[in-house]
């Protein structure tokens, strides 16, 4: 196996960014991944909350398809994030700054489903606000992506599935065989814990923010489940770069 791509999502559900390398730490999410999240008006989390919370409290592509087309660029030195969208002017914010956080909420509001609770405030977790209740790294398989695309008759972008580490060299859905095993990716060691069950966000084209494919139906029809990728926990830190070997 070999690392094909690395992705991070600094604001949960609001932007994706490819990186050439990262340094993982034991018990932590990928640096700059899901550091912040945007709580909606019906969220059962309070402003200033830092504990992990379920994804139902936050704006996300499963409920607001337009959010899937946001791209992010992190300026690590300045702690600022630039967000772009095909139907919105670019914005640069420091989500820790109250004024910028308010600007961010205003910026995403037109992209949010008007039939759902509106974006309300930004939260920052002690650990990344992943969809799993433990600090996870989402590991995905390029062969699974190709197989799903073949079934639906179109290629799919990696960004549709919001993974962190994409691997070459596995059979389609061979990532499921890694569950319960420890793997070495670059200089880091990870224990693969569970399969990822998918939601309607994966039906959305990340270039347009428009739902265009029944990915969940295709997974059920082709493989009898709605799973794609696996969650892993970092047990030993180290540098990981595109092109690195991954050993099980």
Order of alpha helices (4+ residues) and beta strands (2+ residues): beta-beta-beta-beta-beta-beta-beta-alpha-beta-beta-alpha-beta-beta-beta-beta-beta-alpha-beta-beta-beta
